[in-house]
Amino acid sequence: MQEAFVTYQGLPVWAQYTNATHQFVIWTALESEGLDTSLQHYNPLIDEEGQDGMEIRRTGSS
């Protein structure tokens, strides 16, 4: 699409901006609900407690 339309030349950059904006909004919403989180530092030690607290079903092999 970028090759066909000059207007879309900035699409990859715009997509990156959109991704960053969505991450910011999601993490801000989680924090406003009292969930202290960090996008950069995932810790699998809290998986079970988080799944229980958010009533998430456990599926898969992990």
Stockholm file with secondary structure:
# STOCKHOLM 1.0

chainA/1-62         MQEAFVTYQGLPVWAQYTNATHQFVIWTALESEGLDTSLQHYNPLIDEEGQDGMEIRRTGSS
#=GR chainA/1-62 SS CTTTCGGGGGHHHHHHHHHHHHHHHHHHHHHHTTCCCCSSCCCGGGHHHHHHHTTCCCCSCC
#=GC SS_cons        CTTTCGGGGGHHHHHHHHHHHHHHHHHHHHHHTTCCCCSSCCCGGGHHHHHHHTTCCCCSCC
//
